[in-house]
């Protein structure tokens, strides 16, 4: 599914896509922005685009375990 969200930090409307599992839980989100964290030498760096993957199961919170993957771009 395609979504847009306003980021007050950057003042920009951010585009992202989301995939859900059969239970309606988010399993993958691809953000087409760096959210203002575009410095590759910083620990909070986000590539544009980048992916958030979510895992669910015993030992994880109800929101799941999130892993961010920088996949290229700028």
N, C-alpha and C positions, 0 to 999 in steps of 0.2 A: 504494500500500500504506500502511496505517496503522501507526504505530509510537509507542512511548513510550520515554522515556529519562530516568533520574534525573539531575538537575543538582545536584551537591554544593554549588555556590556559592549557589544559591537554596533548596536543600532541597526542591525541587518535582519532581514527575513531569511531564515536558514531552511534549506531544502534537504529532506532525508527520506529514505525508503525503509520500510519495516516489513519483516517476515514474522509470522506467528505460527505457533504449533497448533495441534488439534485441540488444545485446551484454552486457546486464546492468549497464551503467554508469548511475549516478545522473545524470539530466538536470535534474530540478527537485525541490526540497524546499521545502515550505511549513511553517514553524514557527509554531505558535499560542501563542507566548510571546515575551517580550522578552529572555529569558535573564538578567534583571537589568540590562539596558542600556536602560531605558525613559526616559532623560532626553533629550528631543528636541534640546537644545542641545549635547549631547556628541558628539564625532566617532565614537564607537563605538555610537551610537544604533541600536536595533532596534525597529521598530514591532511591534505585536501585532495581526494576523499580519504576517509578512514572508516573502519568497521568496529562495531561493538557486538560481540558474541555473548550469548547468555546460556548458561547451563543450569539445569534444575535437578534436584535430587537430595538424598539424605545429607545433612551437614551444611546445606546451603540455606540462605534466608529465603523467604517466600518470593522475593524479587529475583532470586537466582544469583549465580556467580557471573560477574561481568568481566570480560577480557577485551581490551581495546587493541586493535591491530592497525598500525599505520601502513597503508597500502600504496602509498606513492602520491604523486602530484606535487604540489608546492606547499 
